[in-house]
Amino acid sequence: MHKCLFSLMLVASATAYAQRLLPPQGQLGELKAYSPAAVKIDSKQYVAAPGLRVYSTQNTLLMPGSVPQKANVWYQLESNTGFIWRIWILDEQEYKTLKAQARPTPTPRPTPTPTATPTT
Protein backbone atom coordinates (compact mmCIF):
# COMPACT_ATOMS: atom_id res chain seq x y z
CA MET A 1 0.00 0.00 0.00
CA HIS A 2 2.80 2.43 0.87
CA LYS A 3 4.56 1.74 -2.43
CA CYS A 4 1.35 2.42 -4.35
CA LEU A 5 0.73 5.66 -2.48
CA PHE A 6 4.34 6.78 -3.00
CA SER A 7 4.12 6.01 -6.75
CA LEU A 8 0.87 7.94 -7.05
CA MET A 9 2.38 10.95 -5.25
CA LEU A 10 5.48 10.81 -7.44
CA VAL A 11 3.45 10.80 -10.66
CA ALA A 12 1.23 13.65 -9.42
CA SER A 13 4.20 15.82 -8.46
CA ALA A 14 6.00 15.13 -11.77
CA THR A 15 3.00 16.22 -13.84
CA ALA A 16 2.51 19.35 -11.72
CA TYR A 17 5.97 20.60 -12.69
CA ALA A 18 6.07 19.31 -16.26
CA GLN A 19 6.70 21.93 -18.89
CA ARG A 20 6.09 21.44 -22.54
CA LEU A 21 9.08 21.28 -24.77
CA LEU A 22 9.18 23.86 -27.53
CA PRO A 23 11.54 23.37 -30.45
CA PRO A 24 14.64 25.57 -30.18
CA GLN A 25 14.46 26.61 -33.84
CA GLY A 26 11.52 28.94 -33.42
CA GLN A 27 10.77 32.60 -33.02
CA LEU A 28 9.02 34.58 -30.32
CA GLY A 29 6.32 36.97 -31.38
CA GLU A 30 2.90 38.45 -30.78
CA LEU A 31 0.01 37.08 -32.80
CA LYS A 32 -1.94 40.06 -34.12
CA ALA A 33 -4.41 38.35 -36.49
CA TYR A 34 -5.19 34.80 -37.57
CA SER A 35 -7.08 33.26 -40.45
CA PRO A 36 -6.64 29.80 -42.00
CA ALA A 37 -4.90 31.39 -45.00
CA ALA A 38 -2.73 34.07 -43.39
CA VAL A 39 -1.23 34.92 -40.03
CA LYS A 40 0.05 38.26 -38.80
CA ILE A 41 2.75 38.12 -36.15
CA ASP A 42 4.26 41.37 -34.92
CA SER A 43 4.26 43.49 -38.09
CA LYS A 44 4.81 40.65 -40.59
CA GLN A 45 2.15 38.86 -42.61
CA TYR A 46 2.80 35.15 -43.26
CA VAL A 47 1.11 32.72 -45.62
CA ALA A 48 -0.22 29.73 -43.72
CA ALA A 49 1.22 26.40 -44.81
CA PRO A 50 -1.38 23.82 -45.87
CA GLY A 51 -0.57 21.73 -42.78
CA LEU A 52 -0.45 24.61 -40.27
CA ARG A 53 -0.87 23.42 -36.69
CA VAL A 54 -1.71 25.71 -33.81
CA TYR A 55 -1.19 24.39 -30.27
CA SER A 56 -2.96 25.71 -27.17
CA THR A 57 -1.27 26.42 -23.85
CA GLN A 58 -2.29 22.85 -22.89
CA ASN A 59 -0.46 21.59 -26.02
CA THR A 60 -3.64 20.45 -27.75
CA LEU A 61 -4.41 21.25 -31.39
CA LEU A 62 -6.71 24.21 -31.91
CA MET A 63 -9.33 24.30 -34.64
CA PRO A 64 -9.21 27.46 -36.80
CA GLY A 65 -12.24 28.99 -35.07
CA SER A 66 -10.63 28.54 -31.64
CA VAL A 67 -7.35 30.34 -32.35
CA PRO A 68 -7.18 33.66 -30.48
CA GLN A 69 -6.68 36.79 -32.55
CA LYS A 70 -4.09 38.16 -30.11
CA ALA A 71 -1.60 36.13 -28.07
CA ASN A 72 2.09 35.66 -27.37
CA VAL A 73 3.38 32.84 -29.54
CA TRP A 74 6.37 30.68 -30.44
CA TYR A 75 6.30 29.87 -34.14
CA GLN A 76 8.20 28.15 -36.92
CA LEU A 77 8.49 28.90 -40.61
CA GLU A 78 9.09 26.37 -43.37
CA SER A 79 12.66 26.87 -44.51
CA ASN A 80 12.01 26.37 -48.23
CA THR A 81 8.79 28.40 -48.59
CA GLY A 82 8.76 30.85 -45.68
CA PHE A 83 5.18 29.77 -44.87
CA ILE A 84 4.23 29.57 -41.23
CA TRP A 85 3.63 25.94 -40.29
CA ARG A 86 3.56 25.62 -36.48
CA ILE A 87 2.40 28.01 -33.75
CA TRP A 88 2.35 27.51 -29.99
CA ILE A 89 0.16 29.83 -27.92
CA LEU A 90 2.24 30.72 -24.84
CA ASP A 91 1.13 31.21 -21.28
CA GLU A 92 2.59 34.11 -19.31
CA GLN A 93 5.38 32.06 -17.69
CA GLU A 94 6.51 30.52 -21.01
CA TYR A 95 6.57 33.96 -22.61
CA LYS A 96 8.67 35.44 -19.79
CA THR A 97 11.11 32.51 -19.91
CA LEU A 98 11.55 32.69 -23.69
CA LYS A 99 11.86 36.47 -23.65
CA ALA A 100 14.60 36.25 -21.00
CA GLN A 101 16.46 33.67 -23.10
CA ALA A 102 16.19 35.68 -26.32
CA ARG A 103 19.43 37.12 -27.56
CA PRO A 104 19.27 40.48 -29.24
CA THR A 105 20.25 40.48 -32.87
CA PRO A 106 23.63 42.19 -33.12
CA THR A 107 23.72 45.40 -35.10
CA PRO A 108 25.84 44.85 -38.20
CA ARG A 109 28.90 47.03 -38.32
CA PRO A 110 30.19 48.28 -41.62
CA THR A 111 33.54 46.87 -42.52
CA PRO A 112 36.12 49.59 -43.05
CA THR A 113 37.22 49.96 -46.61
CA PRO A 114 40.96 50.07 -47.06
CA THR A 115 42.18 53.46 -48.07
CA ALA A 116 44.59 53.68 -50.95
CA THR A 117 48.01 54.88 -49.99
CA PRO A 118 49.59 57.34 -52.37
CA THR A 119 52.46 55.93 -54.39
CA THR A 120 55.58 57.99 -54.69
RORO-567102 format. One record per atom (N, C-alpha, C): chain; residue number from 1; residue in three letters; x negated, y negated, z negated. Coordinates in pm, whole numbers, padded with zeros to 5 digits, always signed. Atoms other than C-alpha are relative to their C-alpha. Layout:
BEGIN
A, NUM, ALA, X, Y, Z .
...
This chain:
BEGIN
A, 1, MET, -00082, +00119, +00000 .
A, 1, MET, +00000, +00000, +00000 .
A, 1, MET, -00087, -00126, +00000 .
A, 2, HIS, +00087, +00117, +00006 .
A, 2, HIS, -00280, -00243, -00087 .
A, 2, HIS, -00070, -00025, +00132 .
A, 3, LYS, +00066, +00014, -00130 .
A, 3, LYS, -00456, -00174, +00243 .
A, 3, LYS, +00096, -00059, +00101 .
A, 4, CYS, -00101, +00052, -00094 .
A, 4, CYS, -00135, -00242, +00435 .
A, 4, CYS, +00025, -00148, -00025 .
A, 5, LEU, -00024, +00140, +00036 .
A, 5, LEU, -00073, -00566, +00248 .
A, 5, LEU, -00119, -00087, +00040 .
A, 6, PHE, +00119, +00074, -00038 .
A, 6, PHE, -00434, -00678, +00300 .
A, 6, PHE, -00006, -00019, +00152 .
A, 7, SER, +00001, +00010, -00146 .
A, 7, SER, -00412, -00601, +00675 .
A, 7, SER, +00102, -00101, +00050 .
A, 8, LEU, -00105, +00094, -00039 .
A, 8, LEU, -00087, -00794, +00705 .
A, 8, LEU, -00043, -00143, -00030 .
A, 9, MET, +00046, +00134, +00035 .
A, 9, MET, -00238, -01095, +00525 .
A, 9, MET, -00113, -00045, +00092 .
A, 10, LEU, +00110, +00033, -00089 .
A, 10, LEU, -00548, -01081, +00744 .
A, 10, LEU, +00051, -00041, +00138 .
A, 11, VAL, -00057, +00032, -00131 .
A, 11, VAL, -00345, -01080, +01066 .
A, 11, VAL, +00072, -00134, -00006 .
A, 12, ALA, -00074, +00126, +00013 .
A, 12, ALA, -00123, -01365, +00942 .
A, 12, ALA, -00095, -00118, -00008 .
A, 13, SER, +00093, +00113, +00012 .
A, 13, SER, -00420, -01582, +00846 .
A, 13, SER, -00077, -00022, +00130 .
A, 14, ALA, +00072, +00014, -00127 .
A, 14, ALA, -00600, -01513, +01177 .
A, 14, ALA, +00085, -00073, +00102 .
A, 15, THR, -00086, +00066, -00098 .
A, 15, THR, -00300, -01622, +01384 .
A, 15, THR, +00027, -00144, -00039 .
A, 16, ALA, -00025, +00138, +00044 .
A, 16, ALA, -00251, -01935, +01172 .
A, 16, ALA, -00111, -00093, +00046 .
A, 17, TYR, +00112, +00084, -00038 .
A, 17, TYR, -00597, -02060, +01269 .
A, 17, TYR, -00044, +00021, +00145 .
A, 18, ALA, +00039, -00027, -00138 .
A, 18, ALA, -00607, -01931, +01626 .
A, 18, ALA, +00022, -00123, +00086 .
A, 19, GLN, -00014, +00109, -00096 .
A, 19, GLN, -00670, -02193, +01889 .
A, 19, GLN, +00002, +00061, +00138 .
A, 20, ARG, +00005, -00055, -00135 .
A, 20, ARG, -00609, -02144, +02254 .
A, 20, ARG, -00130, -00042, +00066 .
A, 21, LEU, +00124, +00026, -00069 .
A, 21, LEU, -00908, -02128, +02477 .
A, 21, LEU, +00030, -00068, +00132 .
A, 22, LEU, -00016, +00073, -00126 .
A, 22, LEU, -00918, -02386, +02753 .
A, 22, LEU, -00128, +00018, +00080 .
A, 23, PRO, +00121, -00018, -00080 .
A, 23, PRO, -01154, -02337, +03045 .
A, 23, PRO, -00090, -00125, -00007 .
A, 24, PRO, +00089, +00115, +00011 .
A, 24, PRO, -01464, -02557, +03018 .
A, 24, PRO, -00006, -00084, +00127 .
A, 25, GLN, +00007, +00077, -00124 .
A, 25, GLN, -01446, -02661, +03384 .
A, 25, GLN, +00135, -00069, +00028 .
A, 26, GLY, -00123, +00076, -00018 .
A, 26, GLY, -01152, -02894, +03342 .
A, 26, GLY, -00024, -00147, -00027 .
A, 27, GLN, +00009, +00143, +00021 .
A, 27, GLN, -01077, -03260, +03302 .
A, 27, GLN, +00110, -00043, -00096 .
A, 28, LEU, -00095, +00056, +00094 .
A, 28, LEU, -00902, -03458, +03032 .
A, 28, LEU, +00069, -00118, +00066 .
A, 29, GLY, -00071, +00112, -00059 .
A, 29, GLY, -00632, -03697, +03138 .
A, 29, GLY, +00136, -00020, -00063 .
A, 30, GLU, -00135, +00028, +00047 .
A, 30, GLU, -00290, -03845, +03078 .
A, 30, GLU, +00096, +00017, +00117 .
A, 31, LEU, -00103, -00024, -00101 .
A, 31, LEU, -00001, -03708, +03280 .
A, 31, LEU, +00093, -00119, +00001 .
A, 32, LYS, -00086, +00118, -00014 .
A, 32, LYS, +00194, -04006, +03412 .
A, 32, LYS, +00130, +00033, +00071 .
A, 33, ALA, -00120, -00040, -00074 .
A, 33, ALA, +00441, -03835, +03649 .
A, 33, ALA, -00022, +00141, +00054 .
A, 34, TYR, +00010, -00137, -00049 .
A, 34, TYR, +00519, -03480, +03757 .
A, 34, TYR, +00118, +00031, +00092 .
A, 35, SER, -00101, -00061, -00085 .
A, 35, SER, +00708, -03326, +04045 .
A, 35, SER, -00063, +00127, +00055 .
A, 36, PRO, +00059, -00123, -00052 .
A, 36, PRO, +00664, -02980, +04200 .
A, 36, PRO, -00095, -00021, +00118 .
A, 37, ALA, +00086, +00025, -00116 .
A, 37, ALA, +00490, -03139, +04500 .
A, 37, ALA, -00120, -00088, -00031 .
A, 38, ALA, +00107, +00095, +00030 .
A, 38, ALA, +00273, -03407, +04339 .
A, 38, ALA, -00007, -00028, -00149 .
A, 39, VAL, +00023, +00027, +00141 .
A, 39, VAL, +00123, -03492, +04003 .
A, 39, VAL, -00086, -00126, -00010 .
A, 40, LYS, +00081, +00119, +00023 .
A, 40, LYS, -00005, -03826, +03880 .
A, 40, LYS, -00062, +00012, -00138 .
A, 41, ILE, +00074, -00004, +00124 .
A, 41, ILE, -00275, -03812, +03615 .
A, 41, ILE, -00091, -00122, -00002 .
A, 42, ASP, +00067, +00128, +00011 .
A, 42, ASP, -00426, -04137, +03492 .
A, 42, ASP, +00045, -00086, +00119 .
A, 43, SER, -00043, +00083, -00114 .
A, 43, SER, -00426, -04349, +03809 .
A, 43, SER, -00011, +00075, +00133 .
A, 44, LYS, +00018, -00077, -00123 .
A, 44, LYS, -00481, -04065, +04059 .
A, 44, LYS, +00121, +00088, +00028 .
A, 45, GLN, -00109, -00085, -00047 .
A, 45, GLN, -00215, -03886, +04261 .
A, 45, GLN, -00060, +00126, +00059 .
A, 46, TYR, +00051, -00128, -00049 .
A, 46, TYR, -00280, -03515, +04326 .
A, 46, TYR, +00111, +00077, +00067 .
A, 47, VAL, -00094, -00093, -00064 .
A, 47, VAL, -00111, -03272, +04562 .
A, 47, VAL, +00002, +00125, -00086 .
A, 48, ALA, -00012, -00121, +00080 .
A, 48, ALA, +00022, -02973, +04372 .
A, 48, ALA, -00029, +00122, +00088 .
A, 49, ALA, +00029, -00124, -00071 .
A, 49, ALA, -00122, -02640, +04481 .
A, 49, ALA, +00125, +00087, +00001 .
A, 50, PRO, -00119, -00085, -00004 .
A, 50, PRO, +00138, -02382, +04587 .
A, 50, PRO, +00017, +00087, -00125 .
A, 51, GLY, -00009, -00084, +00119 .
A, 51, GLY, +00057, -02173, +04278 .
A, 51, GLY, -00021, -00077, -00130 .
A, 52, LEU, +00022, +00082, +00119 .
A, 52, LEU, +00045, -02461, +04027 .
A, 52, LEU, +00067, +00062, -00122 .
A, 53, ARG, -00053, -00049, +00128 .
A, 53, ARG, +00087, -02342, +03669 .
A, 53, ARG, -00019, -00108, -00104 .
A, 54, VAL, +00003, +00098, +00107 .
A, 54, VAL, +00171, -02571, +03381 .
A, 54, VAL, +00029, +00075, -00130 .
A, 55, TYR, -00012, -00071, +00127 .
A, 55, TYR, +00119, -02439, +03027 .
A, 55, TYR, +00040, -00097, -00110 .
A, 56, SER, -00046, +00080, +00114 .
A, 56, SER, +00296, -02571, +02717 .
A, 56, SER, -00105, +00001, -00110 .
A, 57, THR, +00091, -00001, +00115 .
A, 57, THR, +00127, -02642, +02385 .
A, 57, THR, -00002, +00136, -00068 .
A, 58, GLN, -00002, -00137, +00053 .
A, 58, GLN, +00229, -02285, +02289 .
A, 58, GLN, -00060, +00099, +00100 .
A, 59, ASN, +00066, -00079, -00104 .
A, 59, ASN, +00046, -02159, +02602 .
A, 59, ASN, +00097, +00087, +00081 .
A, 60, THR, -00096, -00069, -00084 .
A, 60, THR, +00364, -02045, +02775 .
A, 60, THR, +00017, -00080, +00129 .
A, 61, LEU, -00021, +00069, -00128 .
A, 61, LEU, +00441, -02125, +03139 .
A, 61, LEU, +00125, -00085, -00008 .
A, 62, LEU, -00114, +00090, -00005 .
A, 62, LEU, +00671, -02421, +03191 .
A, 62, LEU, +00061, +00003, +00140 .
A, 63, MET, -00070, +00013, -00127 .
A, 63, MET, +00933, -02430, +03464 .
A, 63, MET, -00006, -00148, +00040 .
A, 64, PRO, +00013, +00140, -00045 .
A, 64, PRO, +00921, -02746, +03680 .
A, 64, PRO, +00090, -00099, -00072 .
A, 65, GLY, -00091, +00092, +00069 .
A, 65, GLY, +01224, -02899, +03507 .
A, 65, GLY, -00034, -00023, -00146 .
A, 66, SER, +00038, +00012, +00141 .
A, 66, SER, +01063, -02854, +03164 .
A, 66, SER, -00131, -00075, -00023 .
A, 67, VAL, +00128, +00069, +00013 .
A, 67, VAL, +00735, -03034, +03235 .
A, 67, VAL, +00026, -00145, -00040 .
A, 68, PRO, -00021, +00140, +00039 .
A, 68, PRO, +00718, -03366, +03048 .
A, 68, PRO, -00057, -00095, +00104 .
A, 69, GLN, +00049, +00100, -00095 .
A, 69, GLN, +00668, -03679, +03255 .
A, 69, GLN, -00122, -00074, -00054 .
A, 70, LYS, +00116, +00066, +00060 .
A, 70, LYS, +00409, -03816, +03011 .
A, 70, LYS, -00054, +00091, -00110 .
A, 71, ALA, +00064, -00085, +00100 .
A, 71, ALA, +00160, -03613, +02807 .
A, 71, ALA, -00151, -00004, +00020 .
A, 72, ASN, +00144, -00019, -00013 .
A, 72, ASN, -00209, -03566, +02737 .
A, 72, ASN, -00021, +00141, +00053 .
A, 73, VAL, +00018, -00128, -00068 .
A, 73, VAL, -00338, -03284, +02954 .
A, 73, VAL, -00147, +00033, +00022 .
A, 74, TRP, +00127, -00054, -00049 .
A, 74, TRP, -00637, -03068, +03044 .
A, 74, TRP, +00038, +00063, +00132 .
A, 75, TYR, -00042, -00049, -00131 .
A, 75, TYR, -00630, -02987, +03414 .
A, 75, TYR, -00119, +00043, +00083 .
A, 76, GLN, +00102, -00048, -00093 .
A, 76, GLN, -00820, -02815, +03692 .
A, 76, GLN, +00046, -00025, +00142 .
A, 77, LEU, -00023, +00020, -00142 .
A, 77, LEU, -00849, -02890, +04061 .
A, 77, LEU, -00063, +00116, +00077 .
A, 78, GLU, +00061, -00100, -00087 .
A, 78, GLU, -00909, -02637, +04337 .
A, 78, GLU, -00124, -00063, +00064 .
A, 79, SER, +00124, +00058, -00050 .
A, 79, SER, -01266, -02687, +04451 .
A, 79, SER, +00000, -00021, +00151 .
A, 80, ASN, +00005, +00014, -00147 .
A, 80, ASN, -01201, -02637, +04823 .
A, 80, ASN, +00107, -00094, +00056 .
A, 81, THR, -00105, +00087, -00053 .
A, 81, THR, -00879, -02840, +04859 .
A, 81, THR, +00018, -00130, -00078 .
A, 82, GLY, -00025, +00116, +00085 .
A, 82, GLY, -00876, -03085, +04568 .
A, 82, GLY, +00140, -00003, -00056 .
A, 83, PHE, -00136, -00007, +00054 .
A, 83, PHE, -00518, -02977, +04487 .
A, 83, PHE, -00008, +00034, -00148 .
A, 84, ILE, -00007, -00035, +00141 .
A, 84, ILE, -00423, -02957, +04123 .
A, 84, ILE, +00065, +00137, -00011 .
A, 85, TRP, -00055, -00135, +00004 .
A, 85, TRP, -00363, -02594, +04029 .
A, 85, TRP, +00027, +00053, -00140 .
A, 86, ARG, -00034, -00041, +00135 .
A, 86, ARG, -00356, -02562, +03648 .
A, 86, ARG, +00000, -00122, -00092 .
A, 87, ILE, -00014, +00111, +00096 .
A, 87, ILE, -00240, -02801, +03375 .
A, 87, ILE, +00037, +00060, -00135 .
A, 88, TRP, -00035, -00037, +00137 .
A, 88, TRP, -00235, -02751, +02999 .
A, 88, TRP, +00047, -00125, -00071 .
A, 89, ILE, -00050, +00109, +00082 .
A, 89, ILE, -00016, -02983, +02792 .
A, 89, ILE, -00070, +00014, -00136 .
A, 90, LEU, +00078, -00005, +00123 .
A, 90, LEU, -00224, -03072, +02484 .
A, 90, LEU, +00080, -00052, -00119 .
A, 91, ASP, -00054, +00059, +00121 .
A, 91, ASP, -00113, -03121, +02128 .
A, 91, ASP, -00100, -00106, -00048 .
A, 92, GLU, +00082, +00112, +00046 .
A, 92, GLU, -00259, -03411, +01931 .
A, 92, GLU, -00140, +00045, -00043 .
A, 93, GLN, +00130, -00047, +00048 .
A, 93, GLN, -00538, -03206, +01769 .
A, 93, GLN, -00090, +00042, +00117 .
A, 94, GLU, +00079, -00041, -00117 .
A, 94, GLU, -00651, -03052, +02101 .
A, 94, GLU, -00052, -00122, +00074 .
A, 95, TYR, +00041, +00121, -00070 .
A, 95, TYR, -00657, -03396, +02261 .
A, 95, TYR, -00115, -00069, -00073 .
A, 96, LYS, +00106, +00066, +00077 .
A, 96, LYS, -00867, -03544, +01979 .
A, 96, LYS, -00131, +00077, +00010 .
A, 97, THR, +00120, -00083, -00010 .
A, 97, THR, -01111, -03251, +01991 .
A, 97, THR, -00066, -00016, +00136 .
A, 98, LEU, +00056, +00011, -00135 .
A, 98, LEU, -01155, -03269, +02369 .
A, 98, LEU, -00054, -00140, +00026 .
A, 99, LYS, +00046, +00137, -00020 .
A, 99, LYS, -01186, -03647, +02365 .
A, 99, LYS, -00134, -00022, -00072 .
A, 100, ALA, +00125, +00013, +00075 .
A, 100, ALA, -01460, -03625, +02100 .
A, 100, ALA, -00114, +00072, +00070 .
A, 101, GLN, +00103, -00077, -00069 .
A, 101, GLN, -01646, -03367, +02310 .
A, 101, GLN, -00036, -00059, +00135 .
A, 102, ALA, +00022, +00055, -00135 .
A, 102, ALA, -01619, -03568, +02632 .
A, 102, ALA, -00127, -00083, +00001 .
A, 103, ARG, +00122, +00079, -00019 .
A, 103, ARG, -01943, -03712, +02756 .
A, 103, ARG, +00029, -00108, +00101 .
A, 104, PRO, -00024, +00106, -00098 .
A, 104, PRO, -01927, -04048, +02924 .
A, 104, PRO, -00084, +00023, +00125 .
A, 105, THR, +00072, -00012, -00126 .
A, 105, THR, -02025, -04048, +03287 .
A, 105, THR, -00107, -00108, +00003 .
A, 106, PRO, +00105, +00102, -00001 .
A, 106, PRO, -02363, -04219, +03312 .
A, 106, PRO, +00017, -00095, +00118 .
A, 107, THR, -00006, +00100, -00105 .
A, 107, THR, -02372, -04540, +03510 .
A, 107, THR, -00121, +00019, +00091 .
A, 108, PRO, +00115, -00018, -00088 .
A, 108, PRO, -02584, -04485, +03820 .
A, 108, PRO, -00086, -00126, +00004 .
A, 109, ARG, +00093, +00113, -00009 .
A, 109, ARG, -02890, -04703, +03832 .
A, 109, ARG, -00060, -00002, +00139 .
A, 110, PRO, +00061, +00007, -00133 .
A, 110, PRO, -03019, -04828, +04162 .
A, 110, PRO, -00148, +00034, -00008 .
A, 111, THR, +00142, -00032, -00002 .
A, 111, THR, -03354, -04687, +04252 .
A, 111, THR, -00074, -00119, +00061 .
A, 112, PRO, +00074, +00115, -00055 .
A, 112, PRO, -03612, -04959, +04305 .
A, 112, PRO, -00059, +00036, +00135 .
A, 113, THR, +00060, -00021, -00132 .
A, 113, THR, -03722, -04996, +04661 .
A, 113, THR, -00144, -00047, -00006 .
A, 114, PRO, +00142, +00044, +00004 .
A, 114, PRO, -04096, -05007, +04706 .
A, 114, PRO, -00017, -00126, +00083 .
A, 115, THR, +00028, +00125, -00072 .
A, 115, THR, -04218, -05346, +04807 .
A, 115, THR, -00128, +00020, +00084 .
A, 116, ALA, +00117, -00013, -00090 .
A, 116, ALA, -04459, -05368, +05095 .
A, 116, ALA, -00109, -00091, -00051 .
A, 117, THR, +00113, +00081, +00041 .
A, 117, THR, -04801, -05488, +04999 .
A, 117, THR, -00064, -00059, +00126 .
A, 118, PRO, +00058, +00063, -00118 .
A, 118, PRO, -04959, -05734, +05237 .
A, 118, PRO, -00136, +00065, +00032 .
A, 119, THR, +00129, -00054, -00044 .
A, 119, THR, -05246, -05593, +05439 .
A, 119, THR, -00092, -00114, +00037 .
A, 120, THR, +00098, +00106, -00032 .
A, 120, THR, -05558, -05799, +05469 .
A, 120, THR, -00112, +00051, +00082 .
